[in-house]
Amino acid sequence: MASIDGPLDYLINAVGILHDQTGQPERSVRRLDPEFFMHNIRVNTVPTLLLAKYGEPLLKGSERAVFATVSARVGSIGENRLGGWVSYRSSKAALNMALKTVSIEWRRTAPRTIVAALHPGTTATPLSQPYRSGVAADKLFSPRQSADHMLAVIDKLEPMDSGRFWSWDGSELPW
């Protein structure tokens, strides 16, 4: 197995699921499948915590390190006005809480590291394909556009911005 010698300037996790062969987003809590719920947590939340656990020493040596994860606007508790998608929403809300918690810890142990949750906007990938029929053409981004937007947001962040949730356009989202 290969190892990485630090320091790292950026560590960005873009792993996530909304649906797969094992399940689809629930329209109602009545359709909750505990196994699919836990699958969402295992894919959407746990890997970021493992990257934080093992990546912190590599980020500490950087003059300006960024630890970011692609989250989702639907993981915002403050913006949830529709309900549904309980497994995905919960896993992204848990992810957001994990990032906030890491940011608080790292203010003491890795103060030059910026921790951020990033909403990429609706991206034209298999993840969004079944759910983007109502998305305006100018709000449906190619993977490259989404990546460019998120990198532009990251480039503007300062250590005092650590522990916050950012949209693709640079606006801050509520937890």
N, C-alpha and C positions, 0 to 999 in steps of 0.2 A: 504494500500500500504506500502511495506517495504521501509525502508530508509537505506542508507549506511553511516556508520561512517568512516571518513577518518583516517589517510591519505591513499590514493591509490598510489601504486608505478607504476602500469601500467593501462592504459585505452586504449584498442585497439578495433576499430570498423572494423568488417569484413562484414558488410552488403553491398550488392550490387546486381544489376541486369544488364544483357546484353540483355536478351530476356525473354519474358514470354507470357502468353496467349493473352496479349494486343498488342504485337508487336515484331518485329525482327529488328536487326541492318540493317540500310539502306545501300544499295550498292552505292547509289547516293543521293545527296541533293534533286533530283527530287522526291524521295520517302519519304521525310520528312513528318511526321505526328506530328503536334504540340502537341497533347495530349500525344503521346508516348514520345516526347522530354521532356515535363514537368514531366512526370512520372519518367523518368531517373533522372532528377534533384531532384525530391522529394525523391527518394530512394538512389541515389549515392552521393548526396551532402549535403542535409539539415540535415540528422541525425548526421553527424559529427559536424556540427555547434552547434546543440543542446547538444551533448555530451560535447563539449567545454564549452558552456554556463553554464551547470549545473555541470560539472566535475571539473572545475578549482579550486573551493575551496577545493575539496578533494585531488587534486594533489599537491596543494601548501604546504601541510604539510609534504610531502615526502622529504627525503634527495636527492633522484634521481628519479624523476618521468618521465614517458614516456607517451605521448599522440600520438598514431599512428593510421593510417587508411590504410586499404588495398585499394590501388589505382590500376592503370593499366598503363603499358608502353604506351598503345595507347592514354593515356591522356597527353602524352608529346607533346607539340606543336613543340618543336625542333626536334623530331624524326618522325613526321608525314610526310611520303613520299608516302603514298598510298591513302589517302582520305577515303571516306566512313565512315560508322558507326558514322554519325555526332551526333546522340543523345548520344550515349555512350561516345564517345571521348569528347564531350563538357561537359558532366556531370562530367567526371573524371578530365578534365582540370579545371573546376570550383572548384571541390574538392581540387585539388592541390593548386589553388590560395587561397582558404579558409584556408588551412593548413599553407601556407606561411604567410598569414595575421595574423592568430592566433599566430604563432611563434614570429612575430615582437611585437605584443602586450604583449605577455607573457614574452619577454625578460625583460620588465619593471615590470610586476606584478607577475610573477612566474618564476624567472630566473633559478631555478634548474630543470625546466620541459623541456624535449626534445620533440619537435614536429616533427613527421616524416610521410611522405607519403611512402608507401611500395608497391613495385611490387612483387607479389608472384611467378612469372613465370607461365607457363601454368599448371594449376592444374586440375587433373582428377575429375571434378565435373559436375553436370548437366549444369552449366553455360558455360563451355568450350566444352562440348560433341559435338555439331554440327560443331565445328570449329577447331578441333585438328587433322584432318587426316594427315596433313603435318608435324606434330610435331615429331621430333626424340624421340625415346623411352627414351633416357637419359635426355631429356628436358621436359618430361611429369611427373609431380610430384604428388604423393598421397597428400591428404589434410594434413596428418601428416608431410610429407617431407616439404611441403610449410610452414607450421607453424614453424617447426624446423629451416628452413632457415631464416625466418623473425625474429624469436627470437634471432638467432645468430647475425643477423645484429643489432638488437636493443641493445643487450648486449655490443656491441662495440662502440655505440654512446656516445658522450660526449655533454655537453651543447652547445659547439661551433658548433656542427653538426645540431643543431635545425633549422627547416625550410627548410629542403632539402628532395630530392626525391631519394629513395634507391631501387636498384634491389635486388632480392633474393640472389645474389652472393656477395653482399656488395659493388658493384660499384654504383657510383652516376649517376643518370639519369638527363638529362636536363629538365627544365620545358617546 
